[in-house]
């Protein structure tokens, strides 16, 4: 295919009225590949030069990692983008992690181009002082593996050199759907193995994973194996509503229903094994455009609008619990908690840490729905909580079992409700109310008897005085 296109272009090129001025105007925005098809295809060698230039010229925001080799020994480059002058956000909290890969299939050039453009957009934006790009790089890390299948890319084939479909080679229900060329086993190929190692060791806490392909204009979320909606359907449906509500009309569907049954994919591995919210971003297949000078940021402008939305809002792609109050009333503890994130959590617990640092009490599991608040109550022994202890929330970022667990300190103190018993201080000692009442009655009776005695004595004195006068 590539050879045929090349020969055709060579024959037609003299007839194409492309001026030097047009070529120069387009060069700044061009896909940096071979001169004839630079809007269609980037070679691994051209990409290698490009990403190394990014790292050399922008060390403050670009790191470059060789994370593995293809079957032919070509480096798999990951571009790591962030404001590397600081490990944390300006507010002191941890940065969100975004992971993007492209080029699983060597002949899907626009998918690879979209991965490249996702990195290039933020590099250029930082240099130009774009506020959106600066905010993203100050508050998150964007990791982009532009070309996972460089061997297939350079010879214009879907497969790698082992004739394996890399996007059927992941260890999530591998080879359990009707498919072709999934490999001899899960992760039999060095490219997919390197990608999985990077997910598990460098970005295990990612809150967004997008894998980029070409074929049908659609965005696919899990599952590929099953038609049922995934556990975090609320999150995926909310994102679809936002995107289709004002950013793009691109269809967003469950992969099994939106495309066809597919197993062993990086998308389902990223969600089902790693717990990431994951999407397959399929650009359309109108990628062979002989003589085109259309800039990539125009060709993929709408796709980049969607990517910018996903990246800018990554903070919301998980549960984020915020305790409003903890109230203890007799033998009941009541927790008021708000979820600021767009993902639900189903396995949350409240923990009380005693003065010596041990976990002294753990609540039963409770759920908090996305962008919602919950009030839950538990039976407790109020006497076990002291003034010097502390409270923690332990929960998963999302509903999927593979989601990362977080343990966060609660920044509110428990409020104790004073009961009727506490106010009366019931007991069997001096301040028992029955004792007090009996004492009051006794004192009153004693006073009444004394007053009667004094009155009787006065009457007797009066009678004696009257007798003596007579």
VOPAGU-2260 file (C-alpha; in pm, 1 decimal, decimal comma):
REM VOPAGU-2260
SITE   aa  ch    i         X         Y         Z
SITE  UNK   A    0       0,0       0,0       0,0
SITE  UNK   A    1     269,6     250,0      99,2
SITE  UNK   A    2     475,6     167,6    -212,2
SITE  UNK   A    3     178,4     210,4    -442,0
SITE  UNK   A    4      91,5     545,7    -291,0
SITE  UNK   A    5     453,3     658,4    -312,4
SITE  UNK   A    6     476,2     569,9    -684,6
SITE  UNK   A    7     144,7     738,6    -757,1
SITE  UNK   A    8     251,4    1055,2    -580,5
SITE  UNK   A    9     583,4    1059,6    -759,0
SITE  UNK   A   10     401,5    1046,0   -1095,0
SITE  UNK   A   11     145,4    1309,4   -1000,2
SITE  UNK   A   12     367,7    1544,7    -805,1
SITE  UNK   A   13     483,2    1754,3   -1104,7
SITE  UNK   A   14     118,1    1812,2   -1199,3
SITE  UNK   A   15      13,6    1935,9    -854,7
SITE  UNK   A   16       9,5    2318,0    -847,4
SITE  UNK   A   17     163,9    2344,6    -505,2
SITE  UNK   A   18     357,5    2668,1    -466,1
SITE  UNK   A   19     667,9    2711,4    -254,7
SITE  UNK   A   20     483,0    2965,2     -43,1
SITE  UNK   A   21     210,1    2711,6      33,6
SITE  UNK   A   22     466,6    2453,2     134,2
SITE  UNK   A   23     648,8    2697,9     360,2
SITE  UNK   A   24     324,5    2810,2     525,8
SITE  UNK   A   25     229,7    2451,5     597,6
SITE  UNK   A   26     572,8    2343,6     717,4
SITE  UNK   A   27     532,8    2489,9    1067,6
SITE  UNK   A   28     221,6    2279,2    1124,5
SITE  UNK   A   29     327,8    1972,2     923,4
SITE  UNK   A   30     338,8    1617,7    1052,3
SITE  UNK   A   31     718,7    1577,5    1057,7
SITE  UNK   A   32     754,1    1275,9     830,7
SITE  UNK   A   33     884,9    1224,0     481,0
SITE  UNK   A   34     845,7    1524,2     249,2
SITE  UNK   A   35     587,3    1366,5      18,0
SITE  UNK   A   36     352,5    1216,1     274,8
SITE  UNK   A   37     427,5    1430,3     576,4
SITE  UNK   A   38      57,5    1470,4     654,1
SITE  UNK   A   39      -3,6    1097,7     637,0
SITE  UNK   A   40     283,5     912,7     797,4
SITE  UNK   A   41     565,9     965,1    1042,4
SITE  UNK   A   42     855,2     721,7    1042,0
SITE  UNK   A   43    1003,5     596,4    1365,8
SITE  UNK   A   44    1331,9     770,2    1280,6
SITE  UNK   A   45    1159,8    1106,5    1227,6
SITE  UNK   A   46     965,7    1063,9    1550,7
SITE  UNK   A   47    1285,7     975,5    1738,9
SITE  UNK   A   48    1453,3    1296,5    1620,9
SITE  UNK   A   49    1145,1    1499,2    1710,6
SITE  UNK   A   50    1098,4    1375,5    2067,0
SITE  UNK   A   51    1469,0    1407,0    2144,6
SITE  UNK   A   52    1455,8    1768,4    2026,2
SITE  UNK   A   53    1159,0    1828,1    2256,3
SITE  UNK   A   54    1354,7    1698,4    2554,8
SITE  UNK   A   55    1674,3    1885,0    2465,6
SITE  UNK   A   56    1502,1    2218,0    2408,3
SITE  UNK   A   57    1249,0    2203,2    2693,6
SITE  UNK   A   58    1408,9    2026,3    2991,6
SITE  UNK   A   59    1187,0    2217,6    3232,8
SITE  UNK   A   60     874,3    2037,3    3106,8
SITE  UNK   A   61     988,7    1740,6    2892,8
SITE  UNK   A   62    1150,9    1416,8    3002,0
SITE  UNK   A   63    1210,2    1134,4    2755,6
SITE  UNK   A   64    1223,2     767,1    2852,6
SITE  UNK   A   65    1314,6     462,5    2644,3
SITE  UNK   A   66    1078,7     209,3    2803,4
SITE  UNK   A   67    1147,1     -95,7    2587,0
SITE  UNK   A   68    1233,3    -226,3    2242,2
SITE  UNK   A   69    1029,1    -349,9    1950,4
SITE  UNK   A   70    1103,4    -685,9    1790,3
SITE  UNK   A   71    1342,3    -502,9    1555,2
SITE  UNK   A   72    1512,5    -330,2    1848,2
SITE  UNK   A   73    1358,7      15,5    1800,8
SITE  UNK   A   74    1314,0     222,5    2116,0
SITE  UNK   A   75     965,7     275,4    2252,3
SITE  UNK   A   76     974,7     639,8    2355,5
SITE  UNK   A   77     754,4     787,6    2628,4
SITE  UNK   A   78     734,6    1166,7    2643,5
SITE  UNK   A   79     674,6    1275,6    3004,4
SITE  UNK   A   80     526,9    1624,6    3037,0
SITE  UNK   A   81     488,2    1831,9    3351,7
SITE  UNK   A   82     632,6    2130,0    3531,0
SITE  UNK   A   83     927,5    1930,7    3659,5
SITE  UNK   A   84    1050,1    2213,8    3883,0
SITE  UNK   A   85     817,2    2077,4    4149,6
SITE  UNK   A   86     685,4    1735,1    4243,1
SITE  UNK   A   87     351,7    1869,5    4365,5
SITE  UNK   A   88      75,7    2104,1    4257,9
SITE  UNK   A   89      91,1    2470,0    4363,7
SITE  UNK   A   90    -150,3    2384,4    4649,4
SITE  UNK   A   91      84,4    2110,8    4775,2
SITE  UNK   A   92    -126,0    1810,2    4673,1
SITE  UNK   A   93     -17,9    1531,1    4439,6
SITE  UNK   A   94     -43,5    1581,7    4065,0
SITE  UNK   A   95    -296,2    1384,9    3860,7
SITE  UNK   A   96    -154,7    1130,9    3613,5
SITE  UNK   A   97    -265,1    1096,5    3249,5
SITE  UNK   A   98    -143,1     815,5    3023,3
SITE  UNK   A   99    -177,8     816,8    2644,6
SITE  UNK   A  100     -51,9     569,7    2387,5
SITE  UNK   A  101     -77,4     548,4    2009,7
SITE  UNK   A  102      29,2     329,8    1722,9
SITE  UNK   A  103     -71,0     -18,1    1838,5
SITE  UNK   A  104    -156,4     -82,6    1474,8
SITE  UNK   A  105     121,0      26,7    1242,4
SITE  UNK   A  106    -105,0     139,8     958,0
SITE  UNK   A  107    -335,6     358,5    1169,7
SITE  UNK   A  108    -146,9     681,2    1116,4
SITE  UNK   A  109    -397,2     934,6    1242,8
SITE  UNK   A  110    -420,8     754,2    1575,3
SITE  UNK   A  111     -43,7     788,6    1607,7
SITE  UNK   A  112     -74,7    1150,8    1494,8
SITE  UNK   A  113    -331,8    1226,9    1765,0
SITE  UNK   A  114     -96,5    1090,1    2032,8
SITE  UNK   A  115     183,5    1306,1    1891,2
SITE  UNK   A  116     -42,9    1610,9    1878,4
SITE  UNK   A  117    -155,2    1556,2    2240,0
SITE  UNK   A  118     206,5    1601,2    2348,6
SITE  UNK   A  119     289,7    1877,8    2103,9
SITE  UNK   A  120     -11,0    2088,6    2207,7
SITE  UNK   A  121     107,3    2122,9    2568,4
SITE  UNK   A  122     471,5    2178,4    2479,3
SITE  UNK   A  123     382,5    2460,9    2239,6
SITE  UNK   A  124     128,1    2599,4    2484,0
SITE  UNK   A  125     381,3    2615,9    2767,9
SITE  UNK   A  126     633,0    2794,2    2545,6
SITE  UNK   A  127     370,7    3042,0    2424,9
SITE  UNK   A  128     241,1    3113,4    2776,5
SITE  UNK   A  129    -100,0    2955,9    2713,6
SITE  UNK   A  130    -279,9    2957,1    3050,4
SITE  UNK   A  131    -460,0    2628,4    2986,2
SITE  UNK   A  132    -136,8    2444,3    2904,2
SITE  UNK   A  133      40,5    2597,2    3203,2
SITE  UNK   A  134    -239,5    2491,7    3438,9
SITE  UNK   A  135    -232,4    2136,2    3304,3
SITE  UNK   A  136     144,7    2096,4    3339,9
SITE  UNK   A  137     152,8    2254,8    3685,1
SITE  UNK   A  138    -121,2    2027,2    3815,3
SITE  UNK   A  139     -68,8    1698,9    3630,8
SITE  UNK   A  140     174,6    1468,7    3453,7
SITE  UNK   A  141      98,4    1374,4    3092,9
SITE  UNK   A  142     277,4    1057,6    2974,9
SITE  UNK   A  143     259,6     987,3    2600,5
SITE  UNK   A  144     389,9     674,9    2426,0
SITE  UNK   A  145     342,7     797,5    2069,0
SITE  UNK   A  146     431,0     487,4    1866,9
SITE  UNK   A  147     397,3     144,6    2028,8
SITE  UNK   A  148     445,0     -51,0    1705,8
SITE  UNK   A  149     733,0     120,0    1520,7
SITE  UNK   A  150     812,6    -188,4    1311,9
SITE  UNK   A  151     457,4    -215,1    1178,8
SITE  UNK   A  152     445,2     161,9    1130,9
SITE  UNK   A  153     750,6     166,2     905,3
SITE  UNK   A  154     633,4    -117,4     680,3
SITE  UNK   A  155     266,7     -15,9     668,3
SITE  UNK   A  156     105,5    -311,2     844,7
SITE  UNK   A  157    -139,2    -357,1    1131,3
SITE  UNK   A  158      76,5    -626,9    1290,9
SITE  UNK   A  159     416,2    -617,7    1457,2
SITE  UNK   A  160     709,5    -814,5    1312,4
SITE  UNK   A  161     582,2   -1124,9    1487,9
SITE  UNK   A  162     258,2   -1093,5    1288,2
SITE  UNK   A  163      64,0   -1028,0    1609,4
SITE  UNK   A  164    -218,4    -782,3    1662,1
SITE  UNK   A  165     -76,9    -596,7    1961,2
SITE  UNK   A  166    -419,9    -479,8    2070,4
SITE  UNK   A  167    -529,4    -840,2    2126,6
SITE  UNK   A  168    -218,0    -937,4    2322,4
SITE  UNK   A  169    -298,7    -798,0    2671,0
SITE  UNK   A  170    -368,8   -1009,0    2976,4
SITE  UNK   A  171    -738,7    -940,0    3010,7
SITE  UNK   A  172    -945,1   -1234,7    2885,3
SITE  UNK   A  173    -676,1   -1291,1    2624,9
SITE  UNK   A  174    -787,3   -1491,5    2319,1
SITE  UNK   A  175   -1139,3   -1543,7    2455,1
SITE  UNK   A  176   -1321,7   -1359,4    2174,7
SITE  UNK   A  177   -1332,4   -1439,7    1803,4
SITE  UNK   A  178   -1011,9   -1273,1    1683,3
SITE  UNK   A  179    -706,4   -1315,7    1466,9
SITE  UNK   A  180    -338,1   -1318,9    1553,6
SITE  UNK   A  181    -350,9   -1249,6    1931,0
SITE  UNK   A  182      -4,3   -1403,2    1982,8
SITE  UNK   A  183     103,3   -1723,3    2151,0
SITE  UNK   A  184      11,2   -1592,7    2497,0
SITE  UNK   A  185     -75,3   -1270,8    2675,2
SITE  UNK   A  186     220,8   -1032,1    2660,1
SITE  UNK   A  187     411,0   -1261,3    2424,2
SITE  UNK   A  188     524,6    -947,6    2239,0
SITE  UNK   A  189     792,9    -711,5    2371,7
SITE  UNK   A  190     589,4    -404,7    2280,7
SITE  UNK   A  191     280,8    -493,4    2487,1
SITE  UNK   A  192     493,7    -625,8    2771,4
SITE  UNK   A  193     681,8    -295,5    2789,2
SITE  UNK   A  194     353,8    -103,3    2785,8
SITE  UNK   A  195     210,6    -308,2    3071,3
SITE  UNK   A  196     529,2    -270,0    3275,6
SITE  UNK   A  197     510,1     106,6    3234,0
SITE  UNK   A  198     147,6     109,1    3346,7
SITE  UNK   A  199     227,5     -98,5    3655,0
SITE  UNK   A  200     549,4      72,4    3761,8
SITE  UNK   A  201     537,4     436,5    3645,7
SITE  UNK   A  202     168,9     533,0    3615,3
SITE  UNK   A  203     -19,3     284,8    3839,2
SITE  UNK   A  204    -224,1     570,2    3988,3
SITE  UNK   A  205    -334,4     721,2    3655,2
SITE  UNK   A  206    -679,7     879,7    3653,6
SITE  UNK   A  207    -708,3     873,6    3272,5
SITE  UNK   A  208    -583,1     635,0    3004,1
SITE  UNK   A  209    -654,1     699,2    2634,7
SITE  UNK   A  210    -530,8     461,6    2364,6
SITE  UNK   A  211    -549,0     600,0    2010,0
SITE  UNK   A  212    -647,5     418,7    1691,2
SITE  UNK   A  213    -789,3     483,5    1343,5
SITE  UNK   A  214   -1082,3     328,5    1163,6
SITE  UNK   A  215   -1424,7     445,3    1277,6
SITE  UNK   A  216   -1493,7     787,8    1425,7
SITE  UNK   A  217   -1593,1     682,9    1775,5
SITE  UNK   A  218   -1477,6     676,5    2136,6
SITE  UNK   A  219   -1507,5     339,2    2308,3
SITE  UNK   A  220   -1512,0     263,1    2680,7
SITE  UNK   A  221   -1511,7     -84,4    2846,5
SITE  UNK   A  222   -1606,1    -351,9    2795,4
SITE  UNK   A  223   -1498,8    -504,5    2467,0
SITE  UNK   A  224   -1573,4    -858,9    2581,0
SITE  UNK   A  225   -1923,9    -798,0    2719,8
SITE  UNK   A  226   -2219,8    -587,2    2604,1
SITE  UNK   A  227   -2308,5    -497,2    2963,7
SITE  UNK   A  228   -2215,2    -156,6    3100,2
SITE  UNK   A  229   -1903,2    -142,0    3322,3
SITE  UNK   A  230   -1922,8     -87,9    3700,0
SITE  UNK   A  231   -1830,0     279,5    3655,3
SITE  UNK   A  232   -2100,6     344,6    3398,3
SITE  UNK   A  233   -2197,0     668,6    3575,8
SITE  UNK   A  234   -1853,6     814,8    3504,9
SITE  UNK   A  235   -1848,5     709,8    3138,9
SITE  UNK   A  236   -2204,6     827,1    3078,4
SITE  UNK   A  237   -2136,1    1164,7    3243,1
SITE  UNK   A  238   -1832,5    1219,0    3024,1
SITE  UNK   A  239   -2036,9    1126,9    2716,9
SITE  UNK   A  240   -2304,3    1379,4    2813,8
SITE  UNK   A  241   -2045,5    1654,6    2858,2
SITE  UNK   A  242   -1864,9    1581,4    2531,5
SITE  UNK   A  243   -2181,3    1546,7    2322,9
SITE  UNK   A  244   -2339,9    1842,5    2500,9
SITE  UNK   A  245   -2108,2    2104,8    2356,0
SITE  UNK   A  246   -1769,2    1974,7    2243,4
SITE  UNK   A  247   -1821,6    1709,0    1975,0
SITE  UNK   A  248   -2088,5    1486,4    1826,4
SITE  UNK   A  249   -1851,4    1189,6    1822,9
SITE  UNK   A  250   -2033,3     871,8    1934,8
SITE  UNK   A  251   -1920,7     737,6    2273,8
SITE  UNK   A  252   -2020,8     379,4    2349,7
SITE  UNK   A  253   -1939,9      51,9    2518,9
SITE  UNK   A  254   -1679,3    -110,7    2290,4
SITE  UNK   A  255   -1867,5    -437,8    2251,1
SITE  UNK   A  256   -2180,7    -259,1    2133,0
SITE  UNK   A  257   -2016,5      30,6    1952,3
SITE  UNK   A  258   -1772,0    -178,9    1751,0
SITE  UNK   A  259   -1765,5    -556,5    1795,5
SITE  UNK   A  260   -1659,1    -809,6    2062,4
SITE  UNK   A  261   -1286,6    -765,3    2130,4
SITE  UNK   A  262   -1071,8    -918,1    2402,6
SITE  UNK   A  263    -714,3    -878,5    2517,7
SITE  UNK   A  264    -718,3    -505,0    2444,7
SITE  UNK   A  265    -514,0    -238,6    2619,2
SITE  UNK   A  266    -838,2     -52,3    2700,0
SITE  UNK   A  267    -993,6    -340,7    2893,6
SITE  UNK   A  268    -658,9    -423,2    3055,5
SITE  UNK   A  269    -623,0     -59,5    3165,4
SITE  UNK   A  270    -967,6     -64,6    3325,1
SITE  UNK   A  271   -1014,9    -424,8    3435,4
SITE  UNK   A  272    -662,8    -484,5    3568,6
SITE  UNK   A  273    -522,8    -138,3    3641,2
SITE  UNK   A  274    -848,7      32,1    3742,6
SITE  UNK   A  275    -797,0     335,7    3515,5
SITE  UNK   A  276   -1090,7     509,2    3346,2
SITE  UNK   A  277   -1001,3     417,0    2987,5
SITE  UNK   A  278   -1104,8     511,4    2636,1
SITE  UNK   A  279   -1016,5     392,9    2288,6
SITE  UNK   A  280   -1015,6     705,7    2071,9
SITE  UNK   A  281   -1078,7     605,2    1711,1
SITE  UNK   A  282   -1015,8     877,7    1453,1
SITE  UNK   A  283   -1181,0     826,5    1114,8
SITE  UNK   A  284    -998,8     645,4     834,6
SITE  UNK   A  285    -975,4     930,6     585,2
SITE  UNK   A  286    -600,4     940,1     625,1
SITE  UNK   A  287    -461,1     891,2     274,1
SITE  UNK   A  288    -476,9    1243,3     133,1
SITE  UNK   A  289    -232,6    1275,7    -161,9
SITE  UNK   A  290    -106,3    1629,6    -206,5
SITE  UNK   A  291    -277,3    1753,2     112,3
SITE  UNK   A  292    -132,3    2044,7     300,9
SITE  UNK   A  293    -392,1    2038,3     579,4
SITE  UNK   A  294    -228,8    2101,9     916,0
SITE  UNK   A  295    -271,4    1830,9    1173,6
SITE  UNK   A  296    -408,7    2067,6    1434,3
SITE  UNK   A  297    -687,7    2143,5    1186,4
SITE  UNK   A  298    -731,3    1785,7    1063,2
SITE  UNK   A  299    -759,9    1662,7    1423,9
SITE  UNK   A  300    -889,9    1983,3    1581,3
SITE  UNK   A  301   -1218,6    1838,9    1707,1
SITE  UNK   A  302   -1043,1    1530,8    1844,9
SITE  UNK   A  303    -799,8    1757,2    2030,5
SITE  UNK   A  304   -1092,7    1951,9    2178,5
SITE  UNK   A  305   -1215,3    1625,7    2329,2
SITE  UNK   A  306    -867,0    1535,8    2453,8
SITE  UNK   A  307    -827,8    1876,5    2614,9
SITE  UNK   A  308   -1160,3    1830,0    2795,5
SITE  UNK   A  309   -1053,0    1486,4    2925,0
SITE  UNK   A  310    -714,2    1616,0    3039,9
SITE  UNK   A  311    -833,9    1947,0    3186,5
SITE  UNK   A  312   -1094,8    1772,0    3401,3
SITE  UNK   A  313    -891,9    1470,0    3509,9
SITE  UNK   A  314    -935,9    1569,1    3877,3
SITE  UNK   A  315   -1301,8    1462,3    3853,0
SITE  UNK   A  316   -1246,4    1114,5    3703,3
SITE  UNK   A  317   -1245,4     944,0    4043,8
SITE  UNK   A  318   -1435,2     951,0    4370,4
SITE  UNK   A  319   -1327,0    1238,4    4595,5
SITE  UNK   A  320   -1483,5    1207,5    4939,4
SITE  UNK   A  321   -1505,1    1506,0    5170,5
SITE  UNK   A  322   -1634,0    1452,4    5525,1
SITE  UNK   A  323   -1867,0    1729,7    5639,9
SITE  UNK   A  324   -1926,5    1605,8    5994,0
SITE  UNK   A  325   -1892,4    1314,1    6236,3
SITE  UNK   A  326   -2153,0    1308,8    6513,4
SITE  UNK   A  327   -2158,3    1066,3    6805,7
SITE  UNK   A  328   -2485,2    1041,1    6999,1
SITE  UNK   A  329   -2501,8     769,2    7265,1
SITE  UNK   A  330   -2434,6     446,8    7073,5
SITE  UNK   A  331   -2470,6     588,3    6719,6
SITE  UNK   A  332   -2208,0     748,8    6496,2
SITE  UNK   A  333   -2343,6     951,0    6202,9
SITE  UNK   A  334   -2120,7    1042,4    5907,9
SITE  UNK   A  335   -2208,5    1315,6    5656,9
SITE  UNK   A  336   -1986,4    1286,2    5345,3
SITE  UNK   A  337   -1986,1    1455,1    5002,4
SITE  UNK   A  338   -1838,7    1309,7    4682,5
SITE  UNK   A  339   -1696,6    1586,8    4463,1
SITE  UNK   A  340   -1583,0    1342,5    4193,2
SITE  UNK   A  341   -1775,4    1201,4    3897,7
SITE  UNK   A  342   -1704,3     839,1    3994,1
SITE  UNK   A  343   -1882,3     646,6    4267,7
SITE  UNK   A  344   -1714,7     434,5    4532,9
SITE  UNK   A  345   -1865,7     119,9    4683,5
SITE  UNK   A  346   -1615,1       8,1    4947,8
SITE  UNK   A  347   -1555,3     308,6    5170,1
SITE  UNK   A  348   -1482,8     282,0    5543,4
SITE  UNK   A  349   -1429,1     533,8    5821,6
SITE  UNK   A  350   -1140,4     452,9    6056,2
SITE  UNK   A  351   -1063,4     579,0    6406,1
SITE  UNK   A  352    -693,0     587,5    6488,1
SITE  UNK   A  353    -619,6     573,2    6859,6
SITE  UNK   A  354    -370,6     784,6    7051,8
SITE  UNK   A  355     -95,4     524,7    7008,7
SITE  UNK   A  356    -144,7     509,6    6631,6
SITE  UNK   A  357    -335,6     181,4    6606,3
SITE  UNK   A  358    -659,4     138,3    6413,3
SITE  UNK   A  359    -905,8     113,4    6701,5
SITE  UNK   A  360   -1230,2     100,5    6503,0
SITE  UNK   A  361   -1337,2      51,2    6141,4
SITE  UNK   A  362   -1689,0     110,6    6013,4
SITE  UNK   A  363   -1876,5    -133,0    5790,5
SITE  UNK   A  364   -1846,2     -65,6    5414,6
SITE  UNK   A  365   -2063,3     209,2    5270,0
SITE  UNK   A  366   -2118,0     359,7    4923,7
SITE  UNK   A  367   -2118,2     718,6    4802,0
SITE  UNK   A  368   -2253,3     791,2    4456,6
SITE  UNK   A  369   -2086,7    1024,4    4207,8
SITE  UNK   A  370   -2138,1    1399,6    4264,4
SITE  UNK   A  371   -2363,0    1323,4    4558,8
SITE  UNK   A  372   -2376,0    1332,0    4937,2
SITE  UNK   A  373   -2452,2    1054,3    5181,2
SITE  UNK   A  374   -2545,2    1038,8    5550,2
SITE  UNK   A  375   -2469,7     698,1    5703,7
SITE  UNK   A  376   -2498,5     577,1    6063,3
SITE  UNK   A  377   -2319,5     302,3    6255,1
SITE  UNK   A  378   -2369,5     144,5    6598,7
SITE  UNK   A  379   -2069,5     220,5    6820,4
SITE  UNK   A  380   -1947,1     219,4    7176,9
SITE  UNK   A  381   -1890,1     589,1    7230,6
SITE  UNK   A  382   -1648,4     522,7    7513,2
SITE  UNK   A  383   -1384,1     387,6    7274,9
SITE  UNK   A  384   -1324,1     727,4    7108,2
SITE  UNK   A  385   -1085,2     967,1    7276,9
SITE  UNK   A  386   -1001,9    1332,9    7226,5
SITE  UNK   A  387    -647,3    1266,9    7103,6
SITE  UNK   A  388    -728,3    1019,6    6825,2
SITE  UNK   A  389    -782,4    1093,1    6454,3
SITE  UNK   A  390   -1012,9     985,0    6172,9
SITE  UNK   A  391    -929,4     848,5    5826,2
SITE  UNK   A  392   -1132,5     761,5    5517,4
SITE  UNK   A  393   -1031,7     449,6    5327,9
SITE  UNK   A  394   -1193,2     397,1    4986,2
SITE  UNK   A  395   -1140,6     302,3    4622,6
SITE  UNK   A  396   -1118,6     570,3    4354,8
SITE  UNK   A  397   -1380,6     397,9    4142,5
SITE  UNK   A  398   -1626,4     108,8    4162,8
SITE  UNK   A  399   -1421,6    -136,4    3953,8
SITE  UNK   A  400   -1246,3    -387,2    4183,0
SITE  UNK   A  401    -906,2    -301,3    4035,4
SITE  UNK   A  402    -931,6      66,7    4130,9
SITE  UNK   A  403    -660,0     212,1    4351,9
SITE  UNK   A  404    -731,9     242,4    4724,8
SITE  UNK   A  405    -669,2     575,1    4896,2
SITE  UNK   A  406    -641,4     650,8    5266,8
SITE  UNK   A  407    -708,4    1014,3    5349,9
SITE  UNK   A  408    -701,6    1202,6    5679,1
SITE  UNK   A  409   -1035,0    1354,3    5781,5
SITE  UNK   A  410    -993,8    1720,3    5871,8
SITE  UNK   A  411   -1292,6    1747,5    6102,9
SITE  UNK   A  412   -1331,2    1652,4    6469,8
SITE  UNK   A  413   -1610,0    1435,3    6602,8
SITE  UNK   A  414   -1897,2    1620,8    6769,8
SITE  UNK   A  415   -2046,6    1456,0    7077,1
SITE  UNK   A  416   -2417,5    1511,0    7143,7
SITE  UNK   A  417   -2490,9    1544,8    7519,3
SITE  UNK   A  418   -2769,5    1307,1    7615,4
SITE  UNK   A  419   -3032,0    1334,2    7892,0
SITE  UNK   A  420   -2835,1    1078,7    8088,0
SITE  UNK   A  421   -2520,3    1286,5    8061,4
SITE  UNK   A  422   -2702,1    1596,6    8182,6
SITE  UNK   A  423   -2853,5    1422,1    8489,1
SITE  UNK   A  424   -2537,6    1223,5    8560,9
SITE  UNK   A  425   -2740,3     919,3    8662,8
SITE  UNK   A  426   -2572,6     690,6    8921,4
SITE  UNK   A  427   -2612,1     555,8    9271,1
SITE  UNK   A  428   -2403,2     811,9    9452,8
SITE  UNK   A  429   -2461,4    1153,0    9599,3
SITE  UNK   A  430   -2600,9    1304,3    9277,4
SITE  UNK   A  431   -2847,2    1032,0    9191,8
SITE  UNK   A  432   -3173,1    1226,3    9126,9
SITE  UNK   A  433   -3373,9     986,2    9346,0
SITE  UNK   A  434   -3133,2    1048,3    9630,1
SITE  UNK   A  435   -3154,8    1421,1    9576,7
SITE  UNK   A  436   -3537,1    1412,7    9573,1
SITE  UNK   A  437   -3547,3    1204,6    9890,8
SITE  UNK   A  438   -3310,0    1445,3   10056,4
SITE  UNK   A  439   -3523,5    1743,3    9958,9
SITE  UNK   A  440   -3835,7    1573,9   10095,8
SITE  UNK   A  441   -3650,4    1483,1   10413,7
SITE  UNK   A  442   -3525,0    1834,8   10465,8
SITE  UNK   A  443   -3873,7    1973,7   10406,8
SITE  UNK   A  444   -4026,3    1731,9   10658,9
SITE  UNK   A  445   -3757,1    1816,4   10913,5
SITE  UNK   A  446   -3817,8    2188,4   10865,1
SITE  UNK   A  447   -4193,6    2143,6   10897,0
SITE  UNK   A  448   -4150,9    1942,1   11219,4
SITE  UNK   A  449   -3921,0    2205,7   11362,0
SITE  UNK   A  450   -4165,6    2481,5   11276,1
SITE  UNK   A  451   -4451,2    2285,4   11444,8
SITE  UNK   A  452   -4238,9    2238,6   11755,6
SITE  UNK   A  453   -4152,4    2608,4   11770,9
SITE  UNK   A  454   -4520,1    2702,3   11731,1
SITE  UNK   A  455   -4620,8    2463,8   12011,9
SITE  UNK   A  456   -4355,5    2610,2   12240,9
SITE  UNK   A  457   -4481,5    2963,6   12165,8
SITE  UNK   A  458   -4838,9    2859,7   12247,3
SITE  UNK   A  459   -4731,3    2709,9   12582,5
SITE  UNK   A  460   -4539,0    3025,5   12673,4
SITE  UNK   A  461   -4844,1    3237,4   12595,4
SITE  UNK   A  462   -5068,7    3023,4   12816,6
SITE  UNK   A  463   -4827,9    3050,5   13113,4
SITE  UNK   A  464   -4806,3    3426,6   13073,5
SITE  UNK   A  465   -5185,6    3456,9   13074,3
SITE  UNK   A  466   -5213,2    3243,2   13391,4
SITE  UNK   A  467   -4960,4    3450,6   13584,8
SITE  UNK   A  468   -5137,4    3774,2   13497,9
SITE  UNK   A  469   -5463,9    3640,3   13635,5
